[in-house]
Amino acid sequence: MKGRLTSSIAVLSLVSVFPAAAADCQIERAVYAEAETKIEIRFQASGEDSPVSHRFVLATPSDKMTVEGHVMFDPEIERPVAMAMHNCPEGDVTGADLAACTVWTGIIYASDKATGHVDLLPPEGADAPESLILPGFGPAVSRSVLGKGLSGMSWDVFELKECAK
């Protein structure tokens, strides 16, 4: 009996380590934070009839700078591709104009620490994953306007911090 009780306590203590908010929070209300620089990804609802599957804001600590972003499904590669842009011009723009204002572009992956499962970013309305992986985010941000003034180099992993109201 003592062995079962000890095992049960160990399992319960592990369960409490993982954020329960993930199951109670839809992705469009999720806020994620990067451990090194504390940059946050704050998801927002994209709105109906939008070709954009997700909208988000990247924010530095104390909101000194924010960068807007969106995720759109790319049918050629069958993946959701994210773009974070700062002060992009409106209207007719060239590829060079977009490249100049793009902070980071890439695929966002969702990760479950408990199982090690990695998948694509879930659609709006789905539960927020425990963590996000943004390949190449750290180096791209360090070379961008968003990276100026940060005390360290950002990493590519963001952990669920909270669920916005």
N, C-alpha and C positions, 0 to 999 in steps of 0.2 A: 504494500500500500504506500509506503514512504517513497518508493521509486516512482510510482505513478504521480504522486503529488509533486515531487521535485520536477519531473518532466513537464507537468502541466504548468507549474510556475515559470519554468524556463520558456515555454512556448508563449505564455501570456506576456512575459516581459519583452520578448522579441516583437510581438504584435504591437505593443505600445510604442516601439521605436519608430515604426513607419507612420507617416502622417495620415490620420483618419480623414482629414479634410479633402483628400483627393477624391474619395467616393462621394463626398457631399458638395463638390464644387464643379460646375460646368467649366469647360476650357475657356469660354469667353469672359469669365470672371476671375480667372487664375492670375496670380502674380508670382513670378519666379525670380530668384536672385542668384547671382554668380558669387561664389564664396570669396574670391580674391579681391575684386574691385567693388563688389556690392552693386554692380549694374543690375537693374531690374528689367524684366520683360513683363509688361502689363497688357494682357489681352483685353480686347473690347469686342462687342458684338459688331459684325460687319453689316448688318441690315439686310432686309429681304431684297431680292432681285439684284444682288450685287455679284459681279464675276469674281470678287475677292472672297476667299473662303474664311479668312481671319484678318483682323486688324490688330495691331499692337503698337505699343510705345516702348522704346528703350529709354531708360532714365538713369542718369548717374546719381550717386549718393547726393542727398539734399536737393535733388532736382535741379542741379546747376545747368544741366543740358538734357534735352529730350530729343529723340529722333523717332520719326514716324515710320511704321512699317506695315507691310501686308503680306499675305500668303495667297498665292494663286496656284491652282492645280495645273501642271504642265502635261498635256496629253501625250506629248512625244516621249517623255521619259517616265510617265505615269507616277509622278511624285509631286507633292506640294512644295513649291519653291517660294522661299521668303526673300524679301528685299527690305532692307532698312535704309532709308534715305534722309538726308539732311538738306533743307533749303533747295529742293529741286525746282527748276523753273516750271511754270504752268504752260499749257497749250502745246503747240508744235515744238518738239525738242528733238535733238539729234542723239544718236547713241553716245557721242562724246559728252553731251550735256548730262545724260543720265549717269554715265560712268564717273563723272566728276562729283556728283552729289550722292553716289551710292556708298554707304558705309560698309555694308556686308550684304552678300547674296548667297543663298545656299538652301539646302534641304534641312528642315527641322525634324529630328527624330524624337520620339517619345520613349522613355525608358522606365522600367519597373525594377527597382533595386532588389526587391524580395525574390523575384524569379530570374532576373537578369535578362528578361525579354526586351528587345528593342523593336519598335515598329514605327510607322509613319505617324505624323501628327494627327490626332483624331479630329473629326469634324466638329463644328459648333454643336452644342447640345450634349456632347459626350462628356464623361467624367474627365477631369484634368489628370494627366499623368503625373507621377511623382517627380519626374525630372525630364529635362529636355537636353538634347545634344545638338549643338550647332557647329558642325565641322568647319574649321578655319575661322571661326568668329574672333578668337583672341588676337591673332596676328592682324586681321583686317581692321579691327577696332583700334589697335595700337597705332596703326598708320593713319587713322582718320581723325577728323575734328572731334569726334566723341572721345577718343583716347587721350587727347591733349589734357593735361591736368590730372589724369588718374595717377595714383601713387604706385600702381603695379600693372602687370599685364593681365588682361582678362583671360579666363579659361573658356572652354567650349561647352561646359556643363552648367546647367541652371537647375536649382532645386525649387520645388513648390514652397513658397513662403507663406502665402495666405490666399484667401478667397475674397475678392472685393465685393462690396455690397451692391 
